[in-house]
């Protein structure tokens, strides 16, 4: 699973410093995600990844065609512990399915 994203670098405040930032591009949600949020990451299939990463493709309209919601059957959901709500919590227990929600 690959997300569409952008990275950029520019002169940082210190001499010779390069500041870098990255972002994940979002799109409208598919049927699975729309009950949870009003947007989702643009998830690319293998052909779309090749197009997205091709530096020779500069036509914005062509690139926008791959920034669509992924097929509904690519994703599934399940309830997880409230542990997921804090960035201090890490580990597999954060995403273990729970039944008491």
N, C-alpha and C positions, 0 to 999 in steps of 0.2 A: 504494500500500500504506500503510495507516494503522494505527498501534498504539494500543491503548487506554492511556490514561495519566491521571494525576492531578497537579494542581498545587496548591500551597498557599502562602499567605503569612501571616506572623505578625510581631509586634513583635520586632525584632532587639535586640541588647544596647545599641546606641547610640541615644540619643534620636532619634525620627523615622525610624529605620532599619526597613525592611521586609525580613525574611529570606524568601527564596523557595526552594522546592524542588519538584522534579518526579520522577515515577517512571513507569516503564512497567509495566503490569500483565501478569503472566504467567499461563499456563494449562498444562494438561497437553499434552504434545507430540502432534503428528500422526505418522503412520507415517514420514514423511521425517525428522523431527527426533528421534524417540524413540531411534534408534540413536546419536545424538550427545549427547543431554542429556535430563534428566527433566522439563524444562519448556521453554516457548517463549513469546515475546510473544503477547498476544492481538491477532491481526491482524483488522481490521474491514473488511467489505465496505462499499460506499457507503451502503446502507440502515442498516447498523449504526452508521456514523459519525454519520449524522443523529440517530439515537436517542441515542447516547452523548453527543453535544454538546448535546442539547436540555435546557435548564435546567428545563423543565416536567416532565420525567420524573424522578421522585424515588423510584419504587418499586424497591427493591434487587433483588427477584426478576426484574423485567423487564430491568434492566440486566445481571444475571448471565447472562441467556440469550445475550447477544452475546459473552461471554467464553469462547468455545469454541475449540478448535484449528481452524485454517483448513483448507480442503480440501487434500488431499495434492498435487493437481496444481498448486497455486499456487506451490509451492516446488521448487527443485532444489538439489543440492549438487555441489561439486567440491573436490578437494584444492587447498590453497594452500600457499605457502611458510611456513616457521616465522617469517618476518618479522611475520606477523599476531599473534604472541604478545607483542609489546612495544608499549605505547602510544607509544613514541618513534618508531616507524616509521609514516610516512604516505605516501600516494600510491597510484597505481593498481597498482604492482608488488606491493603487499601482497595483493591479491586475484586476481592473474593465476593461472589454472589451471596446476597442475603435474602431471606424470605420475610423477615419482620421489618416492614417499612411503614 
